[in-house]
Amino acid sequence: MANDDRPVQCTFFGTTSVFVSDATAGIFTDAFLSRPPLLRVALGRIAPDRGRISQALARGHVERLDGIFVAHSHYDHALDAPEVIRQLGGTLYGSESTLNVGRGAGLGEDSLQRIADGDEHTVGDFGVRVFEGLHSPGNRYPGTIDEPLTTPARASSYRDGGCYSFHIAHPTGSVFIHPSANFVPDKFKGVQADVLYLGIGALGAQPEHFREGYWHHVVEAISPKLIIPVHWDNFMHPLTKKLRPMPAFMDRLTDTKDFLDRKSAEGGWTVRFQDPFETITPFVP
Ligand SMILES: [Zn+2]
C-alpha cells in the first residue's frame, strides 16, 4: 500500500544517477558517484572510489537501498553500482554485462537480477518497467562484457552490453528515466509518465532532424508534466564541485539548451535542470 506520510522523492546525483524513494523502498538508477578524473580515464585504470561514494550517499541522504537499475555497462553508468550495493544492500538490476561488473566486484548471484526488454520488477510500492533502446550516437565502447570484470580496469573494458530506459510507476505518480539520447521510433507509444529524466548527452552534436525525432519519439510520446535534462555534466569532475558541461569537443550544451528553450516555448513543456543533491517531491501538489 502507498504510504501518504512519505511522498515520492527524487534526488539527482549528476549524469543519469537519480535516487527515487518513498516509505517502502529506495531505487537508484546507475549510482555513478566516483567520477574519476580525465587523466585516469584516458591513460590509466579506474575503480570505484569508496570515499567519494559514501560521501555522496550521505550528502544525498540515501539510507535505504533496494535496487540499482543500470542503464548500460559503460563505466559512467555501471562503475559504482556494485560498491553502492556493498555499502547499502539491495539488488543490482542490469544486462548480463552489468551483472559481470557486479560479479567482478564480488556480489553474489542472490544480489543480481538480469533485465530484458518489457520486464516488470516490483520494488516496494514501485513497479519498474524496462525498455531496451539504443545508445546515443558515437558509442565508443560497443560490445559486451563476457567475464566478471575486476577493478581497477580500463574505461574501454566497460562495453555497453545493451541500453535500457526505466518507467518507475508508483501509486501517486510515475517517473521515466531515459539515460541515452537516442530513440527507437514508436517504442514509447502509449507510455505516460509525470516526470521525464531526459538524457541529452551529445545531443548538441547531433543534426536538427535527429533532435526533432528524439523529441517526437521520446518527449511527445511520454508526455510528461516535467522534463529534467540529465547526462549533460562533465562526469570527470567530482560531485563535490559545481557541475559543469561536457567539454565543447564532445558536446555543445548551449545548442541543446537553445533547442530545449524553443521546444518548451512551442509546446508548453516544462523543462527544469535539477542541482546535484537536490531533492524534489514531484507528486505533491
Ligand atoms: Zn554510454
Residues whose N, C-alpha, C, O or C-beta is under 5 A from the ligand:
A	BS01	ZN	H74
